[in-house]
Amino acid sequence: MKRLLFAILGLLIMLSSCGGGEKNLGDKINNLARPYAFSLLRWETDMLSQEIDEHIRRPYQEDSTDASLVIRYFGLVDQENILRQRIDNIQGGFVQGSVSGVQISLDAVSAERKAIERETEEILARQMSLAAAGLGIHNPLDPYWDLRVTFPPVKMRLQEPPQLLVVSPRERIDRIASITLQSDTSQLDAVSLENDVEALDVSAIVVGLGGIATYPSFVNNNYGLSTALDIAAEEWFHQYLFFRPLGFRYALDEVGIAQPLDIVIMNETLAGMVAGELAAEVARLFYSNSLGHAPVKYAAQPPFDFYGELCNTRNAVDTLLAAGKVREAESYMESRRLEFADHGYYIRKLNQAYFAFYGCYANQPGFENPIGVDMRALRENSATLASFVQLASSFTSRADLSRAVD
């Protein structure tokens, strides 16, 4: 039964690549992206086969939550990054050295890291499950049936996720295609693909991903343990939300059955807030000596309110597009992109497709969207994280959230 449910989830994710555009346009976009495409279906099939094979072949091992192995793993990842940078510096003529000698060291470190990767993934999954259970979050049936079983079971793969080609019409912000690309697609190839797609009179962008809520979820291992915990927590909670009213409506939007933008913002806001607390709990329980622990805060005001300004930009763009002023909207986005850069926030490309993917997430510091304000108020008024999750994940409209905080 669990496999069937996750097969449905995987199919919904893959169907999102079809978008809501015309078939001819979709075919053209798919043809342009084909040389770089990454098949989620093939990856899911390979993962299922690998999991079955490992389950059969691997001898029984007691469940472990050994934090030291995880810390060692991410230390090896850091070493790999340092060695790769050293190779780049030698090849660029910035330092003296033997590329072949450094490559031998890199291969050895990579082999050591890969040898403990699967066990590291399993340890992190157990830690996440224990932390969630300790916070009273077990599965989407918690409001109806006290099972005390973690569902979906936490499973992840520590590897760089695919990149994503996102396509939107120019005249409105609406994701009409999302196509996964190979993780090693170069920036030159990504820009070339964007240009080819935009020649079809649409807006396009290739974005990198920290994780994907496939099953197992992709969790990028390249940014350190703390970030990996945040990503793993958020991707698992997205899987959890799929089986709740709010998350299911968000999934419908992802596959082209349009939902109000408020549903998207509410879902992402809730996922970000819960993931922050869940990741902090994992850090407190298992990595307090390595990562430290600080309470999750939502009200800090940064010197430049980037997220608030980004949402203001989105609102202004929506107004211009609604008035049919497409070129004016595109010129405005470019001017805002340069303004953000002046404040130290560098966005490679700011266009309709960018907003179709990122939207406006109301859980960010300094964000003044009323959804974020109400979500934070609801959390502060909830006795526990679990009660907050049960209530917020049951919402099916912005009105539900408003009534809950009145």
N, C-alpha and C positions, 0 to 999 in steps of 0.2 A: 504493500500500500504506500509506504513512504517513497519507494522508488517511482511509483506512478505519479505521485504528487509533484515530485521534483522534475519528472519528465515533462509534466504540464508546464511547470515554471520555466524550464529550459526552452520549451517550444514558444512560450510567450515572449521570451527575450529575443529569440531568433526571428520571430514574426515581426518584431519591431523594425527590422531592417527593410521591410516592405513599405513602411510609411503610409501616408495617405495621398500621395501624389498620383498623377496619371501613370498608367502602366508603361506607356512608351518612355516617359521621362525616367521612371524607375529602372527600366531595362538599360537605358543609356548610362545611368549612374552606375549600375551594377557592372556593366561592361568596362567602364573606365577604372573601377576599383578592383576588378578581378585580379590583376597581376599582384596586388598587395593583400588580397583578402585573407582573413583568418576564419576558419570554420569552427564556430562554437559547437555545432552538432558533432563534428569529428572529435573535437577536444573532449566533450562530455562522454562520448562513446569510449575513447581511449582511457579516460579516467576511471570509468566504471570497470573496464576490463582490467586495468592495472590494480584497482582496489580488490577485485575478486582474486586475482592472481596472488597478490601479497597476502591476502587473508588465508589462502590455502597453503602457501609456501612458508610463511613466517612462523616460527615456533612461538608458543605461548609466552607472553611477557606480562609482568604485572604492570598495571597502569601506573604511570609516573607523572609527577608534576615538577620534575627536576629543573628548577630555574637556571642552574649553572650551565646546563647543556644549551639552553636557549641563548644565554649571554655569550657563550662560546661561539655559537652559530653566527650571531650578528657581529661578533668581533672578526670572524673570518670574512664576512661580507665587507666590512670596513677595510680589511687588508687587501682584498681583491680590488676595491676601488682605488686604493693608494697605488697599487702596482699598475693598474691600467693607466692611471694618470702619469706614472713614471714613464711608461712606454710612450705615451703621447708626447711627453716633454722631450724624450730622447729623439723621437722621430721628428719633432719640430725644431730640433737644434738648440733647445734651451738649456739642456744639461748633457753631460757626457755619460756614456754607459753603453752596455750591450743589451740590445733589445732581446736577443735570444736568451740571454741569461735571466733577464727579468721575466720573460715569458715562461721559462722553466719554473721559476718560483710561483708565478701566477697559476700555472697548471696544477702545481702541488697543493696550493691553498684551495683552489676550486674543487679539487678532488676530495679534500678533507671536508669542505663545507657540504658537498653533495652527499657524502657518506652519512651525515647526521641530519640531513634535511627532512626526511620523512618523519623521523622520531621527533624532531623539533616541531613540526606541524602538529603532530598528535599531542604533544605536551601543551602547546598553546591552546589547542582545542579543548583539552580537559580543563585547563586553567580558566578559559572563558566560560565553560559550562558551569564550573563550580562558583565562579564569581556571579554569574547571572542567577543561579539558584540561591546564593546567599542574599541577593537583592530581591528575591521573591519572584523572579521571572523564569518560568519553566517552558511554557508553550502557549500557542494562541488559544487553547481551550481553557486556560486558567480561570476565566470568569464563570465557566459552566461546569467544569469537571476537574477536581483536584488530583491530577495525575502525578505531579512531582517528577515528570520525565522531561528532559530537555528536547524540544522539537521546534524547528528542525535540528537534528544533531549537528553540532559545530564541526565543520570540515573545511579545510583550506589548503591551498597550494601556495607556497612562498615562491613566487616567481613574478617576473615583470608581466603585467597584463597586456592584452592586445591594445593597440591604439584604436581610435574610433573616428570614422568620417561621419560628420553630422551635416545634414543638408536641410535648409529652410527656404521657403519662397522669399523673394526679395520684398514683396508687398505686404508681408505680415510675418510675425514670428511664430513658426510652427514647424516642429520637426517632422519632415516628410520622408526622411531616410536616415538610418543609422546603420553603418556597415563596419564591422570589426575588421581591423587591419593587422598584419603581422607586427609584433612588438618591435622588431628591428627595422621597421620602415624608416628610412633616413628623413631628415627634415627637408632635404632637397626634393626627395620623391613626394613627400607630403605636400609641399608647396606646389609642385607640378600638378599633382592630383587635384588640389583645390582649384587651381587655375583652369584645368580642363573641365571640371564640373561646373564652375561658375560661367564658363562659356555657354552653358545651357540656360543662362539667365536666371540662376538661382544663387543663393548664398551658401558657402561651404566652409567648413573648418575641420582640420584634423587635430584631435585633442589626445593628450596622454591621460591615462587612468591610473588612479592609485589602487583601485580594486574593482571587481565586478561581482555582483551577487549571483554568479552561476552556482552550481553545486558539484564539487566543492567550489568555494569562492576563490577568486584570484586575490592575493594580497601581495602588493609590491614589497619585496624584501630590501629594497635599495636605499631606504631612507631612515634606517635605524629601528630599534625595537619599539620605542615610544610611538612612532608613526604607524608601525605595523599593528600595534595593539588597537589604535584608533580605527584603522582601516578594517581590521578583522571584526571588530565590534560592530561597526556600521554595516558591513556587508551581511553579517549574520542577522542583524536586526531587520534589514530590508527583507531577508528571506522570511523571517518571523511575521513581518507586517503583511506579506503577500496573503496570509491566511486570516487577516483581520479586515474589517470593512474599509478602513482608510487606505490601507496598502493595496487592497484589491482594486479599488477605484483608480489608484495611481497606475497599477499595472494595465488597466484598460486604456488609460491615456497613452501609455508607452506603446501599445499595439495599434494605435490609431483611432480608438474610440474616445473622442475628445471629452475631457473633463474640464471643469473650471480651473483656471490657473491657481486658485486658492487651494485646491486639493493637492496640487504638486508642491506648493510651498509648505503646506501643513505637513505632508508626508516627509519631505526632506528636513524640515525643521525638527520634527519629532525624532527622526532617525539620528540626526546630528546630536541632539541633546542627550538622548539615551546612550548613544555610543560613547559620548564623552564621559558620562558617569560610569558606564560599564568598564571602559578601558582604564579609568582611574582606579576602579576597584581591583582589577587584575594587577595593576601596578602596586597597589597598597598591600595586597595579599602575598604577592610573589616576588616583587622587585623593589621593595622599599629601600633597600640598600644601594640599588643600582640606579633607579630612576627618581627616587624620592616620591613624595605624594603631596599634592596641593588640592584643596577643594575646588570643584568645578565652579566657575563664576561666569555669569552671562551679561553683567552690566558694565564691564570695564569700557571706558571710552578711549579709543586710540587718538593720537594727535591728528590724524587725517582719517575721517570716517569713510574708508574705502568702500565697504559693503553698502553703507547707506547711499553714498554717491553713485555706486554702480546701479542700485535699484532706482534712484532718481533718473539716471540715464535711461534705463529700460522704460520707465514710465513716459519720458519725453519722446523716446523712439516710437513707442506704441501710438502716441498721439499724432506724431508726424505721419506714420504709416496709415493710420486710420483716415487721415486727410488726403491720402494719395501722394504724399510728398516723399517718394522713395529716395531720390537722390539727396534731398536735404537731410533725411534721416541718416544716410550713409556718411555724408560729410560730417554731420554732428558726431556720430560715433567715432570717426577718426580723430576729430578734435579732442574728444573726451579721452581717447586712448593716449594721446600725447600729453594731456593734462595729468592723467594718472601716472605716466612715466616721470613727470616732473616731481611727483611726490614719492617716487621710489617703487611704484607698482607697475611692473612691466607686463603688458598683455601683447602677445605677438600679433593678434588679429582680433579686432572687435567688430562684429557684424551680427546680422540677424541669426545666423547659425550658432554663434557664440551664446547668445541669449536663449536660443531654443534648447541648448544643452544645459547651460549653467543656471538659467533662471535667476531668481532672487531668493536666497536662503535666509530665512528670518531668524536663525539661531546665532548669527555672527555678531561679535562685539560691535556696539555702536549702531546696529541696524534698527531703524525706527518703524519698520513695517508693523502695523497693528497685530498681524498674526504672531509675530515674534514676541511682542509685548504680552499678548494674551497667553501664549504658550508658556512663557516664563512665569506669569502670574499663576497659571494653573499648576505648574510644577511646584511653586512655592506654597500653594495652598493644599497640595497633596501630601498626605502623611508619609507615603513611601514612594519610591520610584515605581514599584509594581502597580500601585493604585493609579498613578499617573499614566502608566502605559496602558492599563486596561481601559481607562476612560478615553484617553486621547485617540487610541487606535480604533475606537468604536465610532468615531465621527465620520459622517458622510457628507458634511457641508461646512462651510464657514459659519453658518448660523449655529450649528451644534457647539462649536468652540465658543462663540459669543455667549450663548446661554449658559455654558458651563462656568464662565467666570463672572457672570452677573450676580 
